[in-house]
Amino acid sequence: MENNILLVNVSDLNQYLYCPRRLYYLMFYHTQGLNFVLAEGRSKHAHQSRRGQWYREMYLRSDKLHLHGKIDLLEGRTKLMPVERKHGTSFFDNDEVQLAAYCMLLEDYLDEPVRMGYLYLFGTNERYAINITDWHREKVLQVVQAIRNMTLDNIPEFVDNPKKCEKCSTVQYCLPEETKMLEREDAKKVRRERNE
Ligand code: SF4
């Protein structure tokens, strides 16, 4: 089936890195796929407002990066930096990659380097400055391409870490335990048939 994902939503990078199969269900079986279409009609930073050194809600889109997304909060008077707010008490590589994607969108819009952003954790009320490295940039490009290549008829594998499934909202579509059980049953049946 032909791929028609032209623009990837930044938040989808985080979902993909959590589990590609989860993003598959969100995109093709949920409402998230609409985002790509809705994005077409929006103008850049349509809802921008400013208070002191803070900007809120800057919508950005880059056809060059195949990315779009809304940065909820930006800090800085002369140098703007995105602030990505997270629930919980810790952050992971996927959160850093999401932040890096916002930095790349911002630098594409401003036409100047954005080498740092912040992750703020509601759980601890702490803020972490994250330097955006070549590793982050490469990862963003790689994941954007992987998402653009996703198609309805190609379901990604189950995630390796079953703990992720316990917290996954698409588990009712994915049915990891049930599918693995059926696969085991099928394998047993094939072995029995071979031995008959
Ligand atoms: S239930 Fe597990 S394997 Fe399935 S989409 Fe969610 S995280 Fe991925």
Boltz pocket constraint, residues with backbone or C-beta under 6 A from the ligand:
constraints:
  - pocket:
      binder: B
      contacts: [[A, 18], [A, 19], [A, 20], [A, 21], [A, 22], [A, 23], [A, 25], [A, 157], [A, 158], [A, 159], [A, 161], [A, 162], [A, 164], [A, 165], [A, 166], [A, 168], [A, 169], [A, 170], [A, 171], [A, 174], [A, 175], [A, 176]]
      max_distance: 6.0
